[in-house]
Amino acid sequence: MKSPLRSFPSAGTSRRSALQKLSAAALAGAAASAAGWPLRPVAAAPSAPRLITVGGGITEVVYALGAQDQLVGTDTTSLYPAAAQATPKVGYMRQLSAEGLLSLRPDAVVAGSDAGPPVVLDQLRSAGVRVELVNADHSWDEVRRKVAAVGRAAGREAAARELQIGLDARWQAVMARVQAAKAPGPRILFVLSHSGSPMVAGEKTAADALIRFIGARNALGGFQGYRPMTAEAMAQAAPDVILTTTQGIEAIGGEAAFWQRPELALTPAFERRASARTLVHLDALELLGFGPRLPSVVERLHNQLVRS
């Protein structure tokens, strides 16, 4: 495997350093203004590491760093920005194939800690591929770990540090705004209904963390992970607001069809279903991906659902 740390002629190093500084400054400014990030790639050395990313939030970091020209493959959850959808796909994150990954000749694979199967990751390491696994704990530090891991794997550590400075500043500003809210937030229930029976989110989930970040309360507690959306669960939760994904709303046939589920009739949210603040949905990756868009998502939901 080729190491991302190499010696280059001084002129080339100076040029790359200047490009990285310019890019990092632009990215930090974009993060501070919640404007997103440049989609144009930042010049990399011809021998820059070839990357495969597994996890939509991780792929977003690659684009935030302007390192998309180094991407040779992504998993099926990598759908943002739109350009990521055109990259060669290596399958679902938990059902990877060593043959498929190695056929793309990657120097490094950056993935969430739930990627696998583990034997496939071991085969990659045995083939000389650098494997960076990012632990998911639904915290701001998770986002920071993704930025650092992509920076290391892509050979863009300086740019990653500068990006993180901008993202940290943005996150701190949003958290200060959330903490300044005086009234307790609404009781929010997260419903996952992409296919099959709808599920509701308890503790130790990305949805639970997001609800708390915006200054609201998870309407369900006392269990970890997801449970089926039953009439009993709805009566217990008594949510003021239903939060779900746009994909879930589309799968069920729209908002009107969503409200037709009999379990929801038992909730305060159902009684106020005509309000735009009662059923809120966002793209699944944007909502639960814990990538560099997280500060903007938290700010938007806080302003919509918590601040009057």
Number of C-alpha atoms within 10 A of each C-alpha: 12 14 13 17 12 9 8 10 7 9 9 12 13 12 12 16 15 12 16 23 15 13 23 25 17 17 27 25 18 19 26 20 13 16 12 16 23 15 14 13 16 19 17 19 12 7 11 21 24 22 28 30 28 30 28 26 27 28 31 27 26 24 22 31 28 24 25 25 16 22 23 20 26 30 25 18 21 27 20 15 14 9 12 23 15 12 18 15 20 24 17 17 23 15 14 20 19 18 12 13 22 16 9 16 14 21 25 27 26 25 28 21 16 15 19 19 14 14 12 17 23 14 15 22 15 10 13 13 21 21 18 19 18 23 15 16 14 18 13 17 14 17 27 21 17 30 29 22 24 27 21 19 23 27 20 22 18 16 26 26 17 20 29 22 19 20 26 20 15 22 21 12 14 21 17 10 16 22 11 11 14 10 11 11 20 17 19 26 27 25 21 24 22 18 11 9 11 16 18 23 24 22 16 15 15 19 26 25 19 23 23 15 23 26 25 21 21 24 24 22 15 6 11 13 15 17 16 14 19 16 16 10 17 21 15 14 20 19 25 23 26 21 22 23 22 18 19 22 20 14 15 15 11 13 16 11 12 17 15 11 12 11 16 22 16 18 20 18 23 21 13 14 19 10 11 11 17 20 21 18 19 17 13 16 20 19 22 21 22 28 24 26 23 22 25 20 21 22 20 14 23 22 14 14 20 19 17 8
